[in-house]
Amino acid sequence: MTGRAEMTAAASATPQATSLYVYGVIPAADARGWPGADGIDGPSATVRTLVAGELAALVSALPSDRIPGRRDDLEAHRRVLSLANERGTTIPMRFGIVIDSEDLVRKELLVRHAPEFTDLLRKLDGHVQMTVRAFYVEDELLREVAENEPEIVHRTAAIQGLSELESWQERIELGELIAERVTARRARDEQALLDRLAPLASDVRVDPPRSERVALDAHLLVRRDRRSALDDVVGVLGSALQGHLTLRYLGPLPPYSFANLSLEAGDQ
Amino acid sequence: MAISTPSSRPSGGGLAEVVELILDRGLVIDIWARVSLVGIELLTIEARIVVASIDTYLRYAEAVRRLNLEPGRQLGAPDLIAGTKTEKAIEAATDQLDEPFGGLGQPAEHKARRAAPPDLLDAPATVPKGARHATRRPSPRTSRPVPRGDER
């Protein structure tokens, strides 16, 4: 604690060791007229902009010994970035980035990495992230896989009335067959949905399924003027797939999935 | 499940729905920035589907045993999707793609897409050669894709 306080004092010359929580980076032009917002440490720490060259960082003060990680902190992070995203192109930082002084934010974040930020802002310009998730309705995936495969139907009938112990080996073999078909089926459904959605996006990221109910977890980088076309396609797919797949459509989000740049600090 | 009505209106997404993105995506700086994530990593425990295990096999077998399979039922997604209504719906969706694509001068790709099988889930639409995004999709198992600007 003492060591850290000394470091902070040297860097920022603030007596009570205040650091800066960093939410994201926006073009300096958008920093003008930034309305301010409650930051991660509540109303006492308003979110402001730090400008260096063509770039601006969205920051708010945070006591150096305060570790963000509460639900409210996550919510504040989300809220601030959502506001920024409504106003213009925003590069979201991952949750939990704290930098010790304004000077470091300007020099080491904005100036040092200006080329990467500028590139990324150009790519993201005029775009938002729309996330489409598709969930299988209840047992639909299993049922569908099973009923379309006589071998599974046959083997399932063979274990009816037998205890797990009595049909141990048969169950493992049956389960393995089902697992194989389920995996293949899911992959095909995922691709089929992507084939309909991707043409409207400038870029696509697909996350691996986080549960067995998930058929698709796709993040689309979409031009703002193509949003309504995507809305329509999602609406049509949603109706067509009713009773089988449920779609969840989120956005516009800051382009979280398209800001996966990992910046090296270099020697300080 | 609370989500039931299909809607073309996107939602802003509650914290629960975007928490993975906030914790697991977004820009990262190393070393001199204090990445204060005490305990946070716990929230992003990988809950990937693990199919290659005996437990999973037994669970699948039991789940299917309880389903009361009706092989003659003809109610799976292929039938659902191949129905006239769906065929029309997908057709309509494809037509709506015309506008943005027309402006981009990719009519060939578009035609190929329209000719694709209408039963969305049974047979995935053929991805035409040269489709812009067909090859962009990162393998789900690979680590995060490297964006432009990282090569510097």
Contacts between the chains, C-beta under 8 A, distances in Angstrom:
chain1	res1	chain2	res2	distance
A	19	B	34	7.0
A	22	B	33	7.4
A	24	B	26	7.8
A	24	B	27	7.5
A	25	B	27	7.4
A	67	B	36	4.7
A	67	B	38	5.4
A	68	B	36	5.7
A	69	B	36	7.1
A	69	B	37	7.0
A	69	B	38	6.0
A	69	B	39	6.0
A	69	B	40	5.3
A	71	B	15	7.2
A	74	B	15	6.1
A	74	B	19	6.3
A	74	B	22	6.0
A	74	B	23	7.7
A	75	B	15	5.4
A	77	B	22	6.0
A	78	B	15	6.0
A	78	B	18	6.1
A	78	B	22	5.9
A	82	B	12	7.0
A	91	B	27	5.8
A	92	B	22	8.0
A	92	B	25	7.8
A	92	B	26	4.4
A	92	B	27	6.8
A	93	B	26	5.3
A	93	B	27	4.9
A	93	B	28	7.5
A	93	B	29	7.8
A	94	B	22	7.4
A	94	B	23	7.1
A	94	B	24	7.6
A	94	B	25	6.7
A	94	B	26	3.8
A	94	B	27	6.3
A	94	B	28	5.0
A	94	B	35	7.8
A	95	B	22	4.7
A	95	B	23	5.4
A	95	B	26	7.1
A	95	B	37	7.8
A	95	B	40	7.2
A	96	B	23	8.0
A	96	B	35	5.4
A	96	B	36	5.1
A	96	B	37	4.7
A	96	B	40	6.3
A	97	B	28	7.4
A	97	B	29	6.3
A	97	B	33	5.3
A	97	B	34	7.8
A	97	B	35	6.1
A	98	B	33	6.6
A	98	B	34	4.4
A	98	B	35	7.6
A	98	B	36	5.3
A	99	B	29	7.8
A	99	B	32	7.5
A	99	B	33	5.0
A	99	B	34	7.2
A	100	B	32	7.9
A	100	B	34	7.2
A	104	B	32	6.7
A	108	B	32	6.1
A	109	B	29	6.5
A	109	B	33	7.7
A	115	B	149	7.0
A	115	B	152	6.4
A	116	B	149	4.1
A	116	B	150	7.3
A	116	B	152	6.6
A	119	B	148	5.7
A	119	B	149	4.0
A	120	B	147	6.8
A	120	B	148	7.4
A	120	B	149	5.6
A	123	B	147	7.7
A	123	B	148	6.4
A	130	B	10	6.3
A	131	B	13	7.3
A	131	B	18	8.0
A	131	B	21	7.6
A	135	B	1	7.4
A	135	B	3	7.6
A	137	B	1	7.7
A	139	B	63	7.1
A	139	B	67	6.1
A	140	B	77	7.0
A	142	B	60	7.2
A	142	B	63	5.7
A	142	B	64	5.8
A	142	B	67	6.5
A	143	B	67	5.5
A	143	B	69	7.4
A	143	B	76	6.9
A	144	B	76	4.0
A	144	B	77	5.2
A	144	B	78	7.7
A	146	B	64	5.0
A	146	B	67	6.5
A	146	B	69	5.6
A	147	B	69	5.7
A	147	B	70	6.8
A	147	B	71	5.4
A	147	B	73	6.2
A	147	B	75	7.9
A	147	B	76	5.7
A	148	B	76	5.8
A	148	B	78	7.1
A	150	B	71	7.0
A	152	B	64	6.7
A	152	B	69	8.0
A	153	B	69	5.4
A	153	B	71	4.8
A	156	B	61	7.7
A	156	B	64	5.3
A	156	B	65	5.6
A	156	B	67	8.0
A	156	B	69	6.0
A	159	B	61	6.9
A	159	B	65	6.0
A	160	B	65	6.5
A	164	B	58	6.9
A	164	B	62	7.3
A	170	B	61	7.9
A	171	B	57	7.0
A	171	B	58	5.4
A	171	B	61	3.9
A	171	B	62	7.2
A	172	B	54	6.0
A	172	B	57	4.8
A	172	B	58	6.5
A	172	B	61	7.4
A	173	B	57	7.9
A	174	B	57	7.5
A	174	B	60	7.5
A	174	B	61	4.4
A	174	B	64	7.3
A	175	B	56	6.7
A	175	B	57	2.8
A	175	B	58	5.7
A	175	B	59	7.0
A	175	B	60	4.1
A	175	B	61	4.0
A	176	B	57	4.9
A	178	B	57	7.7
A	178	B	60	4.2
A	178	B	61	6.9
A	178	B	64	5.9
A	179	B	51	4.1
A	179	B	52	7.5
A	179	B	56	6.0
A	179	B	57	6.1
A	179	B	60	5.7
A	180	B	51	7.7
A	182	B	51	7.1
A	182	B	60	7.3
A	183	B	49	7.7
A	183	B	51	5.7
A	188	B	121	7.3
A	188	B	124	5.4
A	189	B	121	5.3
A	191	B	124	4.8
A	192	B	120	5.0
A	192	B	121	5.6
A	192	B	123	8.0
A	192	B	124	3.9
A	192	B	125	6.5
A	193	B	120	7.6
A	194	B	133	7.8
A	194	B	137	6.6
A	195	B	113	7.6
A	195	B	116	7.5
A	195	B	124	6.1
A	195	B	125	4.5
A	195	B	127	6.1
A	196	B	90	7.6
A	196	B	93	6.2
A	196	B	94	7.9
A	196	B	120	7.2
A	196	B	125	7.4
A	198	B	131	8.0
A	198	B	132	7.8
A	198	B	133	3.9
A	198	B	134	7.7
A	198	B	136	7.8
A	198	B	137	7.6
A	199	B	97	5.6
A	199	B	100	7.9
A	199	B	101	6.7
A	199	B	109	8.0
A	199	B	113	7.1
A	199	B	131	7.5
A	199	B	132	7.4
A	199	B	133	7.0
A	200	B	97	6.9
A	200	B	100	6.5
A	201	B	133	6.8
A	203	B	133	7.8
A	203	B	136	6.8
A	204	B	133	5.5
A	204	B	136	5.9
A	204	B	137	6.0
A	205	B	138	6.9
A	205	B	145	6.7
A	206	B	137	5.5
A	206	B	138	6.8
A	206	B	140	6.1
A	207	B	20	7.8
A	207	B	140	7.3
A	208	B	48	5.8
A	208	B	49	7.9
A	208	B	140	4.0
A	208	B	141	6.7
A	209	B	48	7.5
A	209	B	49	5.7
A	209	B	140	7.7
A	210	B	20	7.5
A	210	B	47	5.1
A	210	B	48	7.4
A	211	B	47	6.4
A	211	B	49	7.5
A	212	B	49	5.8
A	219	B	21	7.8
A	226	B	100	5.5
A	229	B	96	6.1
A	229	B	97	7.2
A	229	B	99	6.6
A	229	B	100	5.5
A	231	B	8	4.4
A	231	B	9	7.0
A	231	B	10	6.9
A	232	B	8	6.0
A	232	B	93	7.4
A	232	B	96	5.0
A	233	B	93	4.9
A	233	B	96	6.1
A	233	B	97	7.0
A	234	B	8	5.4
A	234	B	10	7.6
A	235	B	6	6.7
A	235	B	7	6.7
A	235	B	8	2.6
A	236	B	8	7.7
A	236	B	89	5.2
A	236	B	90	7.4
A	236	B	92	5.7
A	236	B	93	4.1
A	236	B	96	7.4
A	237	B	6	7.8
A	237	B	89	7.8
A	237	B	90	8.0
A	237	B	93	6.4
A	237	B	120	7.8
A	238	B	6	2.6
A	238	B	7	6.5
A	238	B	8	7.0
A	239	B	6	5.1
A	239	B	89	6.1
A	240	B	81	7.1
A	240	B	85	7.5
A	240	B	86	4.6
A	240	B	89	4.1
A	240	B	90	6.2
A	240	B	93	7.8
A	240	B	120	7.0
A	241	B	6	7.5
A	241	B	80	7.9
A	241	B	81	7.5
A	241	B	120	7.6
A	241	B	121	7.6
A	242	B	6	5.7
A	243	B	80	6.7
A	244	B	77	4.8
A	244	B	80	5.5
A	244	B	81	7.7
A	244	B	121	7.3
A	245	B	77	7.9
A	245	B	121	7.9
A	246	B	1	6.8
A	246	B	3	5.4
A	246	B	4	6.7
A	246	B	6	7.6
A	247	B	6	6.0
A	248	B	3	5.8
A	248	B	11	7.8
A	248	B	17	7.3
A	249	B	7	7.0
A	249	B	8	7.4
A	249	B	9	7.6
A	249	B	10	4.4
A	249	B	11	6.8
A	250	B	10	5.9
A	250	B	11	5.8
A	250	B	12	7.3
A	250	B	13	4.0
A	250	B	17	6.0
A	250	B	18	7.0
A	251	B	10	4.6
A	251	B	12	7.7
A	251	B	13	7.3
A	252	B	10	7.3
A	253	B	13	6.6
A	253	B	18	6.6
A	253	B	21	7.1
A	256	B	18	7.5
A	256	B	21	4.0
A	256	B	22	6.8
A	256	B	25	4.1
A	256	B	26	5.1
A	257	B	21	6.4
A	257	B	25	5.1
A	258	B	147	6.9
A	259	B	25	6.9
A	259	B	26	5.2
A	259	B	27	4.7
A	259	B	147	7.7
A	260	B	25	6.0
A	260	B	26	7.5
A	260	B	27	7.5
A	260	B	28	8.0
A	260	B	144	4.6
A	260	B	145	6.7
A	260	B	146	7.9
A	260	B	147	5.9
A	261	B	27	5.2
A	261	B	28	7.6
A	261	B	147	5.5
A	261	B	149	6.2
A	261	B	150	5.8
A	262	B	27	7.8
A	262	B	28	4.9
A	262	B	29	8.0
A	262	B	30	7.0
A	262	B	150	7.1
A	263	B	27	6.9
A	263	B	28	6.9
A	263	B	29	4.7
A	263	B	30	6.9
A	264	B	30	5.8
A	264	B	31	7.7
A	265	B	29	6.5
A	265	B	30	5.1
A	265	B	31	3.9
A	265	B	32	4.7
A	265	B	33	7.4
A	268	B	31	7.8
A	268	B	32	5.5
